Amino acid sequence: MYLANILPWVLLPLAVIADATTGQSHRRTCIVKAGGSESIDDTPAILKAFHKCGKGGRIVFQNTTYHVNSVMNTSGLHNCDIDLYGTLLWGTNISYWLSHSLDVGYQNQSTAWVIGGKNIRFNGHGYGTLNGNGQVWYDYVKSVSNYPRRPHALTVARASNSVFQGLRFLQSQMWTLSVIHSDHILFDSIYVNSTTTNGNSARNSHITFNNWTVVNGDDSISTKANSTDILITNSVFYRGLGIAIGSIGQYKDVFETIERVRAENITYYGTLHSLYFKTWTGEQVNYPPNGGGGGLGCNHPLPIPLFLNVRASLLTSAITTDASDISASNLHAYNLRGAPFTISQCTTFARAPSNCTSSKFQIRDLRIEDVTGSSKTDVVASFQCSAVKPCTDIQIRNVNLQLSNGTMADEYLCGNVEGTRGFNCTGKACEKPSATGGC
């Protein structure tokens, strides 16, 4: 089902909603009334509220549970306030979601809810919750990665000059939050507790993730294709894989880029990495979502076409091939399970043989400094780079990670790395397919 085919006003006659007028601003306020039962789908009432108050008004979810049993497209908002005081609880009719989830346009992904527009202020006040009822999905897919039509919890698409703050995400159906074709967005004071991946940014510029707490089993935050000027600050990550750059280069002969990503003042507890890169190989092996490869890149932002996560075959014009100007500083890591900093240019989820040094996507201008804490491995960095486009200009300084025996991590494994500063390569990185930035 395509997003353009979902018309929010189709369900208006079914909605129950209360109107109110604020005293000073005289803005229209729509208070969404919950049906009060899981057998009553609150989606029509929610869509009516957005249709009625989504431009210049305010939408209020009360401190109760709303049962969301249908997909929602709330695009085209303008100067809109959304206050979530309760819980949005997604339904568990898996067959419905698999047949109706909204196309994202990247890796054959889909989503349950799309929000888009200008000057949106979405406030959860520290306790407003989006609960994806994810356990039914975890049981259903049985660890199959990127299960077709399994929806993301929320997709922010074609949004600008907006703030999302004080929200809680619990047990998301798949990816918690995907952001696409958006610019100048602040995601502040966000709590996530989910088995799956969380913040994902693709085809965006000037996106800030500040004061996040993430408990999960996958990427903590992931920047994907054509993400530029991304800032991740003052956040704490538990158990997952850490901050991911990529994956990227999945679509054959398609140009993509990731530029100017900053991670500052981040704390990790028991994550696999702190910061890691994953690009696909130079040859295409099968097809997305779990296959692909042969993609290119560029170091200048490209035109942003259409809608929702990266189907980069729509892009044109490119200059060079790289992810560049990436930095991480003031990192505090405790009981890391693997090397804190890794590059794998042999990403695959299809378990198919790959040429791990063939990627045409270059990684360059990486700066890491001021890292403290503890690790379970003596490897500080493992950089498995492409022989076709070697990694260049990598700087690592002031890393102090202690092992359980009291010694310090001091190994730097390199393959096809040129131009190091602050460290010397002490061994060779392995060249095997990986989905998590290492062998």
NUGU-571877 format. One line per 8 residues: number of its first residue (from 1); their letters; for each residue x, y, z of N, C-alpha, C. Coordinates in pm, whole numbers, always signed. Each point is the difference from the previous one (the first is absolute). Last residue first. Example, Ala and Ser with C-alpha at 12.3 -4.5 7.8 and 13.67 -1.06 7.14 Angstrom:
REM NUGU-571877
2> SA> +1285/-225/+708/+82/+119/+6/-77/+109/+73 | +29/-572/-7/-89/+119/+0/+90/+120/+0;
END
This chain:
REM NUGU-571877
439> CGGTASPK> +3433/-938/+1236/-9/-142/-33/-71/-78/+110 | -127/+519/-97/+118/-76/+39/-18/-145/-34 | -348/+348/-49/+122/+78/+6/+124/-74/+45 | -463/-175/-75/+13/+81/+122/+137/+66/+13 | -151/-318/-337/-116/+88/+8/+12/+98/+116 | +366/-295/-340/-48/+37/+132/-125/+86/-13 | +421/-329/-279/-130/+69/+1/-49/+25/+142 | +527/-26/-75/-113/-93/-7/-130/+80/-1;
431> ECAKGTCN> +533/+73/+69/-77/+31/-121/-108/-105/-18 | +331/+227/+429/-51/-115/-72/-86/+46/-117 | +420/+290/+193/-142/-26/+25/-46/-120/-82 | +513/+93/+185/-88/+5/-117/-144/-31/+40 | +404/+247/+311/-34/-129/-61/-98/+20/-114 | +178/+363/+257/+78/-106/+64/-27/-137/-59 | -19/+573/-118/-63/-129/-21/+90/-110/+56 | -4/+504/+197/+65/-84/-100/-74/-132/-12;
423> FGRTGEVN> -130/+544/+169/+12/-143/+28/+75/-67/-114 | -85/+473/+6/-26/-28/+140/+8/-146/+37 | -96/+108/-501/+58/+98/+92/-41/-36/+142 | +33/-214/-555/-49/-6/+138/+70/+107/+83 | -31/-165/-520/-1/+130/+66/-61/-4/+138 | -142/-391/-306/+109/+90/-36/-14/+131/+77 | -181/-557/-34/-14/+128/+68/+122/+85/-33 | -136/-490/-96/-21/+105/-101/-34/+135/+65;
415> GCLYEDAM> -13/-330/+355/+9/-55/-135/-36/+108/-99 | +124/-82/+576/-23/+80/-121/+9/-85/-126 | -28/+35/+591/+5/-91/-113/-43/+73/-127 | +192/+95/+523/-65/+69/-112/+19/-86/-124 | +49/-24/+589/+16/-59/-133/-82/+78/-103 | +34/+51/+500/+101/+72/-77/+22/-57/-140 | -272/+12/+533/-19/-38/-140/+95/+81/-87 | +129/-100/+515/-76/+92/-85/-15/-57/-141;
407> TGNSLQLN> +42/-249/+516/+76/+55/-111/-90/+87/-88 | -163/-251/+383/+69/+124/+35/+85/+59/-110 | -307/-390/-2/+125/-33/+68/+84/+123/+34 | -418/+25/-240/-29/-53/+134/+127/-35/+77 | +36/+389/-367/-50/-137/-2/-19/-49/+143 | -13/+527/-208/+66/-100/+84/-67/-136/-14 | +74/+486/-290/-96/-105/+30/+71/-114/+73 | +86/+506/-214/+39/-68/+122/-110/-97/+41;
399> VNRIQIDT> +185/+364/-419/-88/-113/+31/+55/-72/+122 | +149/+416/-291/-45/-1/+141/-106/-106/+27 | +49/+90/-511/+85/+53/+107/-67/-18/+136 | -13/-103/-579/-50/-48/+129/+96/+46/+109 | -127/+69/-572/+69/+49/+120/-67/-56/+124 | +41/-60/-579/-67/-43/+122/+85/+42/+120 | +24/+25/-537/-8/+111/+96/-84/-38/+121 | -93/-327/-393/+109/+96/+14/-31/+101/+109;
391> CPKVASCQ> -138/-521/-252/-34/+102/+99/+120/+93/+18 | -77/-264/-473/+49/-12/+137/-52/+111/+91 | -168/-228/-458/-4/+134/+57/+45/-7/+145 | +50/-386/-251/-34/+87/-113/-1/+146/+44 | +59/-352/+311/+122/+16/-79/-23/+93/-118 | -279/+19/+476/+1/-49/-137/+137/+20/-65 | -72/-76/+545/-35/+95/-105/+18/-61/-138 | -28/-93/+550/+4/-85/-118/-51/+83/-117;
383> FSAVVDTK> +171/+84/+525/-41/+69/-121/+23/-89/-121 | -30/+23/+569/+16/-98/-107/-57/+61/-127 | +170/+161/+542/-61/+24/-130/+30/-115/-95 | +106/-25/+466/-63/+133/+0/-75/+23/-130 | +144/-465/+273/-1/+69/-129/-75/+132/+13 | +53/-348/+341/+113/+91/-5/+8/+77/-131 | -452/-187/+276/+98/-36/-101/+114/+101/-1 | -389/+33/+280/+29/-142/+12/+101/-47/-104;
375> SSGTVDEI> -66/+507/+252/-35/-82/-115/+37/-145/+27 | -72/+551/+233/+49/-138/+6/-53/-80/-118 | +108/+561/+97/-90/-104/+46/+65/-136/+0 | +41/+506/-297/+36/-63/+127/-97/-112/+32 | +187/+383/-406/-83/-118/+25/+48/-65/+129 | +132/+408/-334/-47/+6/+139/-102/-108/+29 | +53/+76/-513/+88/+43/+108/-73/+1/+134 | -8/-88/-590/-49/-54/+128/+96/+46/+109;
367> RLDRIQFK> -133/+75/-565/+72/+50/+117/-67/-51/+127 | +37/-59/-585/-63/-48/+124/+84/+44/+118 | +23/+27/-532/-14/+113/+93/-83/-40/+121 | -90/-329/-390/+116/+86/+23/-34/+109/+101 | -175/-464/-316/-16/+61/+131/+125/+82/+29 | -258/-206/-479/+117/+34/+82/-40/+65/+132 | -205/-353/-401/-39/+107/+91/+116/+26/+96 | -41/-353/-329/+37/+125/-66/-33/+121/+87;
359> SSTCNSPA> +121/-553/+109/-93/+112/+9/+55/+124/-69 | +201/-460/+70/-38/+52/-131/-89/+123/+4 | +203/-347/+324/+85/+118/-22/-38/+72/-129 | -206/-416/+170/-6/+97/+108/+87/+123/-20 | -288/-369/-288/+136/+52/-9/+9/+119/+95 | -347/-429/+64/+19/+136/-48/+149/+30/-11 | -422/-415/+89/+141/+35/-18/+14/+139/-60 | -434/-97/+295/+52/-43/-129/+147/+40/-11;
351> RAFTTCQS> -364/+85/+345/+94/-110/+23/+52/-59/-131 | -298/+392/+92/-46/-114/-77/+88/-123/+17 | +50/+461/+161/-95/-69/+86/-46/-130/-66 | +452/+368/-22/-95/-89/-66/-91/-59/+105 | +462/+361/-83/-131/-22/+61/-83/-96/-84 | +482/+182/+1/-47/-130/-49/-134/-34/+65 | +322/+354/+105/-48/+29/-134/-43/-128/-70 | +86/+202/+526/-16/-120/-82/-55/+42/-135;
343> ITFPAGRL> +244/+225/+475/-47/+20/-136/-11/-136/-65 | +26/+211/+545/+23/-97/-106/-53/+52/-133 | +97/+98/+570/-6/+67/-130/+33/-99/-110 | -28/-141/+462/-87/+118/-1/-17/+64/-137 | +73/-531/+106/+82/+117/-26/-88/+124/-8 | -239/-362/+276/+90/-13/-115/+83/+125/-15 | -309/-52/+358/+11/-141/-36/+96/-23/-115 | -19/+387/+413/-25/-22/-142/+23/-146/-34;
335> NYAHLNSA> -4/+259/+445/-23/-140/-34/-43/-18/-146 | -6/+485/+97/+18/-93/+111/-41/-140/-44 | +135/+546/-184/-48/-134/-33/+33/-97/+113 | -26/+547/-177/+20/-76/+123/-63/-138/-21 | +184/+471/-302/-77/-124/+7/+36/-76/+127 | +133/+442/-261/-52/-6/+136/-95/-119/+15 | +53/+89/-498/+86/+48/+108/-73/-6/+133 | +2/-102/-583/-57/-45/+127/+95/+43/+111;
327> SIDSADTT> -116/+86/-579/+79/+14/+122/-76/-50/+121 | +42/+46/-589/-71/-67/+109/+85/+14/+125 | +50/+122/-508/-18/+98/+106/-90/-56/+109 | -64/-271/-441/+111/+84/+46/-43/+94/+111 | -92/-432/-381/-61/+52/+121/+111/+78/+69 | -29/-106/-555/+50/-15/+136/-104/+34/+106 | +146/+52/-550/-67/-110/+69/+51/-12/+142 | -72/+418/-401/+93/-101/+48/-76/-99/+85;
319> IASTLLSA> -259/+284/-280/+134/+47/-28/+103/-100/+47 | -550/+22/-197/+87/-26/+113/+141/+38/-37 | -554/-35/-203/+121/+81/+16/+76/-32/+127 | -501/-161/+15/+83/+24/-116/+116/+88/+40 | -418/-354/+228/+96/+108/+5/+77/+12/-130 | -330/-339/+125/-61/+122/-50/+100/+114/-8 | +91/-429/+187/+5/-8/-145/-64/+123/-63 | +19/-105/+478/+90/+98/-57/+15/-12/-150;
311> RVNLFLPI> -322/-82/+411/+1/-74/-125/+84/+85/-92 | -80/+31/+551/+85/+13/-115/-28/-99/-112 | -371/+211/+364/+131/-65/+3/+56/-39/-135 | -399/+353/-10/+31/-112/+87/+120/-82/-42 | -188/+324/-371/-52/-17/+136/+62/-119/+66 | +124/+347/-458/-111/-77/+54/-1/-13/+151 | +460/+169/-181/-124/-21/-71/-104/-68/+87 | +469/+315/+39/-84/-93/+76/-132/-17/-73;
303> PLPHNCGL> +540/+137/-153/-141/+36/+6/-80/-106/+72 | +501/+16/+150/-70/-16/-125/-143/+47/+11 | +511/+102/+256/-140/-36/+13/-68/-2/-136 | +514/-115/+40/-81/+121/-5/-145/-41/+10 | +365/-311/-25/+29/+86/+114/-63/+137/-14 | -128/-539/-167/+51/+130/-40/+26/+85/+122 | -78/-557/-203/-26/+106/+96/+45/+132/-53 | -159/-557/-141/+103/+102/-2/-33/+106/+105;
295> GGGGGNPP> -133/-564/-72/-35/+141/+5/+121/+91/+2 | -54/-502/+6/+37/+65/-125/-33/+148/-4 | -291/-363/+296/+141/+34/-16/+24/+65/-134 | -385/-364/+262/+30/+122/-73/+149/+21/-10 | -411/-264/+336/+107/-14/-96/+24/+132/-69 | -344/-61/+323/+110/-75/+61/+114/-29/-96 | -431/+241/-103/+74/+67/+108/+123/-74/+50 | +15/+32/-453/-48/+50/+129/-133/-64/+37;
287> YNVQEGTW> +319/-291/-315/-72/+128/-7/-45/+45/+139 | +430/-331/-230/-143/-2/+30/-55/+143/+5 | +463/+52/-42/-32/-138/+37/-144/-2/+49 | +373/+347/-282/-135/-25/+51/-18/-149/+25 | +474/+278/+27/-84/-83/-85/-136/-20/+64 | +346/+251/+215/-10/+57/-134/-84/-81/-95 | -96/+0/+541/+113/-27/-89/-24/+61/-137 | -213/+223/+447/-14/-123/-77/+119/-15/-93;
279> TKFYLSHL> +14/+255/+487/-35/+21/-140/-9/-135/-69 | +36/+238/+525/-31/-120/-77/-42/+40/-141 | +245/+187/+511/-40/+24/-138/-33/-133/-66 | +12/+209/+547/+47/-93/-103/-62/+31/-135 | +81/+142/+568/-31/+55/-132/+51/-97/-104 | -19/-152/+443/-37/+139/+25/-48/+65/-129 | -56/-539/+113/+94/+103/-44/-39/+134/+60 | -229/-378/+157/+104/-70/-76/+109/+97/-44;
271> TGYYTINE> -274/+89/+460/-26/-4/-144/+112/-76/-70 | -61/+113/+491/-15/-133/-56/-36/-5/-146 | -32/+460/+188/+5/-108/+97/-26/-133/-71 | +147/+560/-109/-40/-133/-46/+13/-99/+115 | -30/+575/-125/+35/-105/+95/-59/-132/-47 | +148/+527/-212/-84/-121/-7/+52/-101/+102 | +132/+479/-191/-47/-27/+136/-101/-115/+2 | +64/+139/-479/+69/+66/+110/-68/-32/+133;
263> ARVREITE> +32/-81/-579/-49/-66/+121/+81/+54/+117 | -114/+138/-553/+70/+26/+126/-68/-78/+112 | +45/+43/-582/-69/-63/+113/+84/+23/+125 | +43/+117/-516/-11/+91/+114/-91/-57/+108 | -70/-261/-440/+98/+104/+27/-32/+78/+127 | -114/-434/-377/-24/+35/+140/+110/+99/+38 | -240/-209/-496/+103/+63/+83/-46/+7/+145 | -88/-235/-549/-49/+36/+133/+114/+64/+79;
255> FVDKYQGI> -159/-217/-526/+86/+90/+75/-66/+41/+131 | -30/-459/-337/-74/+114/+54/+93/+83/+88 | +74/-442/-227/+25/+118/-83/-79/+123/+43 | -171/-420/+242/+103/-5/-104/+1/+127/-84 | -146/-49/+520/-66/+2/-131/+104/+18/-110 | +113/-5/+470/-77/-122/-23/-56/-9/-141 | +277/+333/+283/+57/-66/-117/-74/-126/-39 | -11/+141/+510/-5/+86/-118/+69/-73/-114;
247> SGIAIGLG> -208/-56/+562/+76/-42/-117/-28/+90/-120 | +137/+248/+347/-43/-98/-98/-107/-91/+57 | +292/+203/+331/+6/+80/-123/-28/-98/-113 | -122/-27/+554/+37/-58/-129/+3/+107/-108 | +32/-70/+576/-37/+90/-110/+53/-58/-130 | -99/-357/+384/+65/+130/-3/-49/+84/-117 | -157/-446/+149/+122/-6/-82/+77/+132/+0 | -324/-153/+422/-10/-12/-145/+134/-4/-69;
239> RYFVSNTI> -87/+62/+496/-11/-134/-56/+7/-11/-152 | -89/+484/+228/+16/-127/+70/-16/-117/-97 | +106/+579/+16/-43/-118/-75/+34/-126/+78 | -63/+581/+40/+45/-122/+67/-60/-119/-74 | +126/+573/-97/-89/-116/-2/+63/-121/+67 | +132/+484/-165/-51/-14/+137/-95/-118/+16 | +69/+127/-508/+64/+55/+119/-68/-47/+128 | +54/+2/-582/-47/-92/+104/+71/+38/+129;
231> LIDTSNAK> -103/+207/-534/+62/+21/+131/-66/-94/+102 | +70/+95/-573/-72/-74/+102/+76/+15/+132 | +55/+149/-507/-14/+88/+117/-90/-63/+106 | -72/-257/-428/+104/+101/+18/-33/+87/+120 | -140/-483/-302/-16/+71/+126/+116/+98/+14 | -94/-346/-353/-27/+141/-23/-44/+73/+126 | -14/-515/+70/+44/+70/-120/-50/+144/-7 | +12/-194/+490/+1/-71/-127/+22/+96/-115;
223> TSISDDGN> +67/-68/+569/-10/+99/-108/+16/-73/-132 | -161/-156/+523/+66/-32/-126/-21/+114/-99 | -14/-156/+566/-43/+97/-100/+78/-29/-126 | +1/-341/+300/-58/+99/+91/-59/+115/-80 | +47/-515/-178/+61/+132/-5/-69/+95/+97 | -117/-455/+160/+48/+26/-135/+69/+136/-1 | -251/-193/+371/+88/-108/-41/+59/+20/-137 | -177/+344/+439/-44/-78/-116/+101/-108/-35;
215> VVTWNNFT> -123/+480/+289/+25/-137/+44/-50/-90/-112 | +119/+558/+75/-41/-110/-88/+43/-133/+62 | -67/+571/+70/+31/-121/+75/-55/-117/-79 | +142/+551/-118/-71/-125/-23/+46/-104/+102 | +114/+502/-107/-53/-54/+125/-90/-121/-24 | +76/+240/-443/+58/+43/+127/-71/-66/+117 | +68/+26/-568/-49/-96/+99/+67/+36/+133 | -88/+269/-501/+65/-12/+131/-72/-102/+85;
207> IHSNRASN> +74/+176/-552/-83/-77/+93/+78/-16/+130 | +95/+207/-476/-19/+75/+124/-103/-67/+90 | -47/-204/-458/+107/+91/+38/-39/+76/+125 | -125/-491/-313/-34/+111/+87/+118/+93/+17 | -81/-471/-203/-34/+114/-83/-47/+120/+82 | +9/-387/+312/+38/-15/-139/-52/+118/-81 | +59/-239/+536/-8/+125/-75/+48/-23/-142 | -191/-264/+484/+63/-17/-130/-21/+126/-80;
199> GNTTTSNV> -55/-212/+546/+1/+111/-94/+76/-30/-127 | -72/-427/+247/-71/+119/+41/+13/+111/-102 | -1/-585/+22/+74/+123/-27/-83/+122/+34 | -148/-438/+263/+43/+28/-135/+79/+129/-10 | -218/-188/+398/+94/-101/-47/+65/+41/-130 | -169/+354/+382/-51/-83/-108/+105/-99/-42 | -102/+475/+275/+29/-133/+53/-64/-99/-95 | +124/+568/+39/-34/-116/-82/+38/-127/+74;
191> YISDFLIH> -74/+582/+52/+31/-128/+66/-49/-113/-88 | +141/+564/-43/-74/-116/-51/+47/-125/+73 | +115/+518/-27/-51/-69/+118/-93/-114/-40 | +74/+285/-411/+59/+30/+130/-70/-79/+111 | +77/+107/-556/-60/-108/+78/+67/+4/+138 | -51/+360/-442/+57/-35/+129/-82/-112/+63 | +94/+220/-529/-88/-69/+94/+79/-30/+127 | +101/+191/-483/-13/+85/+119/-106/-56/+96;
183> DSHIVSLT> -60/-234/-447/+112/+87/+36/-36/+86/+120 | -141/-477/-340/-34/+100/+101/+122/+86/+31 | -92/-439/-256/-31/+123/-74/-40/+113/+93 | -1/-418/+278/+32/+3/-142/-42/+131/-63 | +52/-353/+472/-11/+141/-38/+48/+13/-144 | -187/-394/+389/+74/+28/-123/-29/+144/-41 | -46/-339/+464/-21/+130/-62/+84/+10/-126 | -45/-423/+232/-81/+88/+84/-36/+128/-73;
175> WMQSQLFR> +78/-493/-224/+75/+120/+33/-90/+93/+79 | -245/-386/+24/+127/-24/-70/+91/+117/+34 | -394/-40/+249/-25/-112/-89/+127/-40/-76 | +37/+226/+490/-39/+37/-136/-13/-123/-89 | +45/+105/+519/-22/-121/-79/-51/+31/-140 | +7/+433/+262/+13/-132/+61/-31/-109/-102 | +125/+566/+64/-32/-106/-95/+26/-134/+68 | -88/+557/+140/+47/-134/+38/-47/-99/-107;
167> LGQFVSNS> +96/+578/+38/-77/-117/-42/+65/-129/+47 | +126/+501/+18/-67/-61/+115/-83/-122/-33 | +95/+317/-414/+67/-6/+129/-84/-74/+103 | +83/+210/-538/-65/-116/+62/+72/-21/+133 | -44/+419/-396/+56/-55/+124/-86/-116/+47 | +122/+318/-492/-92/-65/+94/+75/-58/+119 | +101/+196/-477/-14/+97/+110/-96/-50/+107 | -66/-293/-412/+104/+101/+17/-34/+90/+118;
159> ARAVTLAH> -131/-502/-306/-24/+93/+111/+114/+100/+7 | -101/-424/-277/-24/+133/-56/-41/+99/+108 | -20/-443/+220/+32/+14/-142/-38/+139/-51 | +56/-374/+438/-9/+145/-19/+49/+28/-141 | -202/-459/+253/+86/+57/-102/-28/+150/-10 | -81/-452/+363/-29/+137/-40/+100/+44/-106 | -27/-463/+141/-100/+60/+89/-42/+138/-49 | +151/-387/-346/+63/+87/+99/-109/+59/+88;
151> PRRPYNSV> -105/-470/-255/+4/+146/-2/+92/+63/+105 | -23/-450/-338/-3/+24/+144/+22/+149/+24 | +19/-220/-435/-123/+69/+41/-13/+18/+151 | +370/-348/-144/-78/+84/-92/-131/+48/+60 | +449/-94/+288/-113/-80/-48/-91/+88/-87 | +476/+50/+209/-74/+77/-100/-116/-77/-60 | +289/-328/+260/+32/+142/-14/-84/+64/-111 | -110/-426/+334/+27/+30/-140/+20/+151/-15;
143> SKVYDYWV> -120/-247/+417/+136/+53/-24/+34/+21/-147 | -448/-140/+146/+101/-99/+40/+140/+41/-45 | -469/+195/-51/+104/-1/-103/+114/-95/+33 | -379/+50/+305/-47/-38/-134/+115/-13/-100 | +64/+152/+455/-34/-142/-4/-33/-45/-142 | +82/+452/+72/+124/-73/+23/-25/-150/-4 | -372/+286/-34/+82/+1/-121/+129/-79/+19 | -288/+62/+364/-68/-88/-96/+78/-6/-131;
135> QGNGNLTG> +150/+293/+339/+29/-140/+30/-68/-94/-97 | -47/+497/+4/+99/-67/-83/+22/-147/+27 | -304/+416/+93/-41/-139/+25/+95/-96/-71 | +31/+496/+23/-21/-75/-122/-48/-142/+19 | -21/+504/+255/+26/-141/+31/-37/-84/-122 | +105/+533/+168/-39/-77/-119/+42/-143/+25 | -96/+446/+355/+63/-126/-44/-59/-50/-131 | +80/+437/+394/-81/-41/-115/+70/-112/-75;
127> YGHGNFRI> +203/+235/+370/-69/-127/+26/-96/-42/-112 | +284/+408/+15/+77/-95/+79/-68/-132/+25 | -170/+366/-278/+7/+47/+139/+69/-101/+92 | -95/+16/-498/-51/-107/+84/+12/+30/+148 | -29/+288/-496/+52/-6/+137/-67/-114/+76 | +90/+256/-509/-58/-123/+54/+63/-24/+136 | -51/+388/-403/+52/-12/+136/-74/-116/+67 | +107/+224/-529/-72/-95/+84/+67/-2/+137;
119> NKGGIVWA> +84/+252/-448/-25/+59/+132/-92/-87/+84 | -27/-162/-479/+89/+107/+46/-44/+51/+137 | -58/-515/-254/-47/+138/-8/+103/+98/+52 | -158/-566/+68/+79/+92/-81/-60/+139/+0 | -26/-565/+186/-24/+140/+38/+88/+88/-87 | -196/-547/+14/+81/+105/-62/-45/+135/+52 | -38/-565/+138/-47/+138/+17/+100/+95/-65 | +49/-479/-24/-136/+5/+52/-55/+142/+6;
111> TSQNQYGV> +381/-236/-354/-19/+69/+127/-147/+1/+40 | +425/-260/-340/-132/+62/+12/-18/+54/+141 | +408/-190/-399/-50/+20/+136/-139/+63/-3 | +346/-138/-353/-134/-61/+8/-59/+10/+141 | +407/+220/-129/+17/-138/+47/-133/-73/+11 | -111/+471/-71/+140/-35/+21/+7/-141/+55 | -412/+243/-71/+76/+30/-120/+148/-27/+13 | -437/-42/+281/+102/+97/+36/+84/+37/-122;
103> DLSHSLWY> -531/-194/+67/+131/-15/-61/+93/+113/+41 | -406/-187/+308/+27/+100/-102/+142/-14/-54 | -352/-391/+203/+103/+94/+42/+44/+87/-118 | -330/-374/-10/-39/+140/-8/+110/+98/+40 | +18/-497/+2/-65/+32/-127/-32/+149/-16 | +205/-187/+394/+82/-47/-111/-61/+36/-135 | -237/+96/+401/+116/+87/-16/+86/-44/-117 | -378/-268/+113/-40/+134/-45/+123/+86/-29;
95> SINTGWLL> +68/-424/+187/-39/-11/-141/-45/+135/-55 | +104/-39/+463/+118/-2/-86/-37/-6/-147 | -230/+178/+447/-48/-75/-116/+109/+0/-106 | -10/+226/+445/+83/-119/-23/-51/-87/-114 | -10/+570/+158/-68/-129/-1/+92/-113/-44 | +154/+466/+258/-29/-55/-132/-59/-140/+11 | +2/+453/+326/+30/-143/+2/-42/-61/-133 | +113/+494/+263/-50/-53/-125/+45/-145/-8;
87> TGYLDIDC> -70/+339/+444/+71/-105/-72/-72/-33/-130 | +8/+484/+299/-34/-139/+24/+86/-95/-80 | +12/+482/-25/+4/-25/+144/-26/-146/+34 | +149/+344/-430/-33/-139/+31/+17/-22/+150 | -61/+422/-382/+30/-33/+140/-49/-141/+28 | +124/+355/-435/-55/-131/+36/+45/-30/+142 | -44/+447/-371/+44/-54/+127/-69/-133/+25 | +127/+322/-465/-90/-89/+73/+65/-46/+130;
79> NHLGSTNM> +99/+252/-453/-14/+77/+124/-96/-72/+96 | -30/-255/-414/+65/+131/-1/-31/+75/+129 | -22/-524/-302/-30/+83/+118/+72/+134/-11 | -5/-404/-310/-50/+133/-34/-39/+86/+118 | -23/-540/+47/+93/+89/-69/-63/+137/-20 | -111/-462/+231/-32/+135/+45/+104/+97/-56 | -189/-537/-28/+80/+96/-75/-45/+139/+40 | -51/-543/+199/-30/+143/+8/+98/+80/-85;
71> VSNVHYTT> -230/-546/+89/+110/+88/-38/-45/+146/+6 | -238/-355/+327/+10/+27/-144/+117/+93/-26 | -155/-132/+438/-12/-127/-72/+10/+17/-150 | +79/+234/+513/+26/+34/-139/+4/-130/-79 | -187/+199/+497/+28/-122/-76/+9/+35/-148 | +82/+278/+486/-65/+4/-130/+42/-125/-78 | -13/+171/+552/+55/-85/-106/-86/+11/-125 | +91/+397/+383/-70/-127/-10/+63/-80/-113;
63> NQFVIRGG> +18/+504/+149/+76/-99/+76/-80/-130/+10 | -63/+336/-429/-16/+2/+144/+79/-112/+66 | +82/+289/-462/-31/-137/+42/-4/-1/+152 | -44/+413/-385/+29/-45/+135/-46/-145/+17 | +131/+418/-386/-60/-132/+17/+42/-53/+136 | -38/+510/-274/+61/-84/+103/-78/-129/+11 | +83/+402/-420/-73/-40/+120/+79/-88/+93 | +103/+177/-460/-23/+113/+88/-71/-34/+130;
55> KGCKHFAK> -17/-362/-330/+56/+122/-57/-40/+117/+89 | -142/-442/+102/+138/-20/-40/+66/+120/-64 | -466/-115/+178/+86/+91/+77/+147/-7/-42 | -360/-258/-213/-71/+119/+45/+94/+103/+63 | +154/-431/-155/-60/+69/-114/-59/+134/+42 | +175/-285/+331/+107/+57/-81/-56/+76/-119 | -308/-226/+273/+66/+107/+75/+109/+66/-82 | -211/-380/-175/-88/+116/-5/+62/+118/+74;
47> LIAPTDDI> +219/-413/+19/+14/+61/-132/-90/+123/-14 | -35/-254/+396/+132/+64/-8/+16/+72/-133 | -386/-258/+67/-4/+120/+83/+132/+76/-7 | -28/-419/-225/-84/+104/-63/-6/+129/+81 | +247/-375/+187/+62/+66/-114/-90/+104/-65 | -78/-320/+378/+2/+145/+21/+60/+76/-118 | -269/-491/+77/+117/+61/-64/-8/+151/+15 | -206/-416/+301/-36/+125/-68/+127/+63/-54;
39> SESGGAKV> +16/-394/+258/-85/-35/-114/-46/+122/-78 | +253/+23/+406/+86/-42/-109/-80/-41/-123 | -174/+375/+350/+6/-146/-13/+89/-35/-118 | -123/+456/+127/-3/-69/+129/+7/-150/-7 | +10/+412/-315/-117/-88/+1/-11/-83/+124 | +229/+503/-35/+29/-142/-19/-127/-82/+6 | +88/+530/-148/-68/-86/+96/+29/-146/-33 | +259/+494/-98/-37/-131/-53/-62/-84/+111;
31> ICTRRHSQ> +31/+541/-97/+29/-98/+104/-52/-135/-47 | +144/+492/-235/-75/-124/-18/+45/-99/+107 | +7/+567/-99/+56/-114/+70/-91/-120/-19 | +114/+524/-228/-90/-115/+12/+74/-114/+67 | +118/+515/+97/+31/-109/-92/-99/-113/+22 | +61/+442/+226/-118/-30/-80/+30/-105/-107 | +282/+214/+361/+39/-15/-139/-120/-21/-92 | -55/+56/+479/+76/+111/-54/+22/-14/-150;
23> GTTADAIV> -268/-341/+233/-38/+135/+37/+75/+109/-74 | -124/-488/-211/+89/+51/+103/-26/+148/+22 | -349/-386/-166/+72/+117/-47/+85/+53/+115 | -233/-502/-174/+13/+101/+105/+76/+117/-59 | -268/-512/-137/+63/+126/-37/+8/+91/+122 | -25/-564/-83/-52/+117/+70/+76/+122/-43 | -133/-517/-223/+102/+98/+38/-65/+119/+69 | -51/-509/-282/-59/+68/+115/+105/+96/+53;
15> ALPLLVWP> -99/-269/-506/+83/+51/+108/-84/+62/+111 | -129/-193/-442/+7/-96/+109/+65/+57/+124 | -48/+235/-424/-131/-20/+61/+3/-93/+120 | +410/+89/-258/-49/+105/+89/-137/-27/+60 | +321/-244/-315/-60/-59/+118/-65/+103/+92 | +230/+115/-408/-95/-104/-38/-76/-52/+120 | +370/+326/-2/-138/+44/+20/-103/-105/-42 | +488/-53/-38/-46/+2/+139/-148/+32/+13;
7> LINALYM> +259/-257/-397/-60/+132/+19/-61/+8/+138 | +365/-304/-310/-63/+4/+131/-52/+141/+24 | +251/-133/-390/-134/-56/-6/-72/+3/+134 | +456/+136/-74/-88/+93/-67/-144/-49/-5 | +356/-271/+176/-41/+106/+90/-100/+94/-65 | +25/-515/-149/+82/+118/-10/-56/+113/+83 | -3/-568/+18/-86/+118/+0/+89/+123/+0;
END
